[in-house]
Structure formats: C-alpha cells, structure tokens
Amino acid sequence: MIIPEIEVLPTMIRYFYVLMSEVNLDAPFVISADQFTDDDGNHTFQSIAVGPNTSSTVYINGMIQEGRIYTLTPVALTLHSPGDMLLAGTPILLEILYLTVQVVT
C-alpha cells in the first residue's frame, strides 16, 4: 500500500490602500476591492478571494488590527471602530493567506 504525501502550499497576497483624506470610523468605512493595489502598485483586483481556505490580517499604519474592527468580503474591506479616526496618508494593508493542498503519490 502506498501512502500519499500531502503538501500544504501557502500563498500570501498583499493588498495596499492609502487614505486620501481623514476618516472617522464611527460609521463603517468601505474600501472596495478595486481601490487596492498589489505589490507592484497595480490596480488589478475586481474581487478578493476569501473563503474557507483563507486567513486574513489587516494592518493600519503597520499595526496589526483586531478582527472585531473589520469585515472582509470578496468585494470590499469594511472598517468600523467607533471613536477612532484615521488621518490622511494612513496606509492600510490587507494580507490574505491562501492554503491549498496537493497530494503527492
């Protein structure tokens, strides 16, 4: 009997956005997928592939954020943190870890 080897193949994708103006997070602030750029500065995203085999992390100004302040869907990242304000020029990084499995016989 041959026992197959299973390889987990992680892929990390980063999406970048910089605020053009001050944002009050008392109300939800939505950044659509097409507003993000990739590592090369290209606006190439029509949707963000999120699902059961993904894990997401949001960084604001280089600081990792609690999952309670954001919601991620294939079409947008929504930030909501009453009492908080983000200044113009603040960088927002969305990092998605995609996991796929490959069976090697």
C-alpha positions in Angstrom: 0.0 0.0 0.0 1.3 3.4 -1.0 0.6 6.2 1.5 0.5 9.5 -0.4 2.3 12.5 0.9 0.2 15.7 1.5 1.8 19.1 0.9 0.2 22.3 2.1 1.0 25.1 -0.3 0.7 28.6 1.3 0.3 31.7 -0.9 0.4 35.1 0.6 -1.2 38.0 -1.3 -1.0 41.6 -0.1 -3.4 44.4 -1.0 -2.5 48.1 -0.3 -4.5 51.2 0.2 -3.6 54.7 1.4 -6.2 57.1 2.8 -6.6 60.2 0.7 -8.5 62.1 3.5 -9.2 61.9 7.2 -11.8 59.1 8.1 -14.0 58.9 11.1 -14.7 55.2 11.9 -17.9 55.9 13.9 -19.7 54.9 10.7 -18.5 51.9 8.6 -15.8 52.9 6.1 -15.7 50.7 3.0 -12.7 50.2 0.7 -13.8 48.3 -2.5 -11.6 45.6 -3.9 -10.8 47.7 -7.0 -9.3 50.5 -4.8 -6.4 48.3 -3.6 -3.1 47.9 -5.3 -0.8 44.9 -5.5 2.9 44.7 -4.5 3.8 46.4 -7.9 1.3 49.3 -7.4 -1.2 47.9 -10.0 -4.9 48.2 -9.6 -5.7 44.7 -10.6 -8.4 43.4 -8.2 -12.0 43.1 -9.0 -12.6 40.8 -6.1 -10.7 39.5 -3.1 -10.7 35.7 -2.9 -11.8 34.9 0.6 -13.2 31.6 1.8 -12.8 28.6 4.0 -9.1 28.1 3.0 -8.0 31.6 3.6 -6.9 33.7 6.6 -6.9 37.5 6.6 -5.0 40.1 8.6 -5.4 43.9 8.4 -2.6 46.3 9.3 -3.3 50.0 9.8 -0.2 52.2 10.0 1.9 49.0 10.3 0.0 47.8 13.3 -2.0 44.5 13.2 -5.7 45.1 13.9 -8.2 43.1 16.0 -10.6 41.1 13.9 -13.6 42.9 15.5 -12.9 46.2 13.7 -13.1 44.8 10.1 -15.3 42.7 7.8 -13.9 41.2 4.6 -16.0 40.1 1.7 -14.9 39.3 -1.9 -15.9 42.9 -2.9 -14.7 45.1 0.0 -12.9 45.6 3.3 -15.1 47.4 5.8 -13.6 49.1 8.8 -15.8 50.1 11.8 -14.3 51.3 15.1 -16.5 53.9 16.9 -14.4 56.6 18.5 -11.4 56.1 16.2 -10.1 58.4 13.5 -7.6 57.7 10.7 -5.6 60.5 9.2 -5.0 61.2 5.5 -2.0 59.3 4.3 -2.6 56.4 6.6 -1.5 53.1 4.9 -3.9 50.1 5.2 -2.5 46.6 4.3 -4.8 43.6 3.8 -2.9 40.4 3.9 -4.5 37.2 2.7 -3.0 33.7 3.3 -4.4 31.1 0.8 -3.9 27.5 1.7 -4.1 24.7 -1.0 -3.3 21.0 -0.6 -1.6 18.8 -3.0 -1.4 15.0 -2.8 1.9 13.6 -4.0 2.0 9.9 -4.7 
